[in-house]
Amino acid sequence: MSHFETDAIRTQTERSQFLEHSTPLYLTSSFVFEDAEDMRASFAEEKIRNVYGRYTNPNNSEFVEKICKMEGAEAGYAFASGMSAVFSTFAALLNSGDHIVSVRSVFGSTHGLFTNFLPKWNITTSYFDTNNLDDVEAKIQSNTKIIYAESPTNPAVDILDLERLGLIAKKHNLLLVIDNCFATPYLQQPIKFGADLVIHSATKLIDGQGRVLGGVTVGSADLIREIYLFSRNTGPALSPFNAWVLSKSLETLAVRVDKHCENALKVAQFLENYDRINLVKYPFLKSHPQYEIAKKQMKLGGNIVAFEIKGGIDSGRQFLNNIKMCSLSANLGDTRTIVTHPASTTHAKLSEEDRLEVGIIGGLVRVSVGLENVEDVIEDLKQALQNE
Ligand SMILES: *Cc1c(COP(=O)(O)O)cnc(C)c1O
């Protein structure tokens, strides 16, 4: 078996008659058949081939095949966004009356899906706290089907022990579904630790330059078949253009993420030694409460650093106003460093109590460290802290 970087670069759809070196963009919504028998056999799925763009497309297949190799998965399906991957995975696998046990701090729209939309189909969710995996088993009910988690979590950068979650899921015969967006398949492969399905928002580090949306779910062939059948009937397919961009982006994922992590560690170390900061959270800092678990399951610490400025919400907002170079933006995992203040933006709708439960203190700032020269990033953060 070849290595991660080689798979990322050398996994390619078959060349056309033009013998192109890099994969062309297959901007076509449908494919033609030789004759009536070819058409019949293709529709009957006796032949594995491209039929219609809502089902498959060569660019999508190449992107999915790469992610499968990286995650150690049998099969996958690519979606128009990370959220369509999350929604379609639940919608395909759950029935009315089913129940999800999820970590409390999940991505905002995933929380919205659990709270506002899945209940319309009588699918309910109970939450366990990030730092209390003892709580998971207590939340399991007779109708529970899925344990759902993200690690590292957003925006508090907590780490969940994936191996332990895998054992709990196995013991209770539940599916473990992991949103692996913050780690990328380069840093962490949840299937190794017992996950049944892995979801990515490809919009983030996989694209890596803040240009296109995309999502993907990978796992066993049986589960992906269910997700595929649901999706080909409901239409959340990734566009071939975005698949082409994302597959190309995977060729450089390893080198980009290595550099993102190197820069993020330097930013975290700078912040740790700065006296106006109460707390710095970065998985590969020894001071991180789950440092040992992070080391066990991740290759490097990722590109997200969270820290708390003394002085609460007002200080967090002032810090953002002082920023000169870094971007104030909703994205993450971009080449450009992005700074956000969750308490007044993404998580502003939560009550203070709920916010504190998911680790979002008023002065918490989240930095998605980019690929600029890290000295310039640190300089910007430093002047913003000094001018408070
Ligand atoms: C961004 C994100 C999503 C949603 O992805 P989109 O591509 O924006 O739909 C899901 N999970 C996590 C952890 C994310 O950061």
The ligand as an SDF file (V2000), in Angstrom:
LIG
                    3D

 15 15  0  0  0  0  0  0  0  0999 V2000
  -17.9300   24.0940    8.6990 C   0  0  0  0  0  0  0  0  0  0  0  0
  -18.2310   22.8660    9.4320 C   0  0  0  0  0  0  0  0  0  0  0  0
  -19.3300   22.0700    9.0790 C   0  0  0  0  0  0  0  0  0  0  0  0
  -20.2850   22.4470    7.9560 C   0  0  0  0  0  0  0  0  0  0  0  0
  -19.6540   22.4940    6.7390 O   0  0  0  0  0  0  0  0  0  0  0  0
  -20.1710   23.4280    5.5230 P   0  0  0  0  0  0  0  0  0  0  0  0
  -19.2730   23.0020    4.4170 O   0  0  0  0  0  0  0  0  0  0  0  0
  -20.0290   24.8380    5.9490 O   0  0  0  0  0  0  0  0  0  0  0  0
  -21.5980   23.0600    5.2860 O   0  0  0  0  0  0  0  0  0  0  0  0
  -19.5520   20.9130    9.8010 C   0  0  0  0  0  0  0  0  0  0  0  0
  -18.7520   20.5730   10.8360 N   0  0  0  0  0  0  0  0  0  0  0  0
  -17.7050   21.3180   11.2140 C   0  0  0  0  0  0  0  0  0  0  0  0
  -16.8770   20.8820   12.3560 C   0  0  0  0  0  0  0  0  0  0  0  0
  -17.3950   22.4880   10.5240 C   0  0  0  0  0  0  0  0  0  0  0  0
  -16.3600   23.2450   10.9140 O   0  0  0  0  0  0  0  0  0  0  0  0
  1  2  1  0
  2  3  1  0
  2 14  2  0
  3  4  1  0
  3 10  2  0
  4  5  1  0
  5  6  1  0
  6  7  2  0
  6  8  1  0
  6  9  1  0
 10 11  1  0
 11 12  2  0
 12 13  1  0
 12 14  1  0
 14 15  1  0
M  END
$$$$
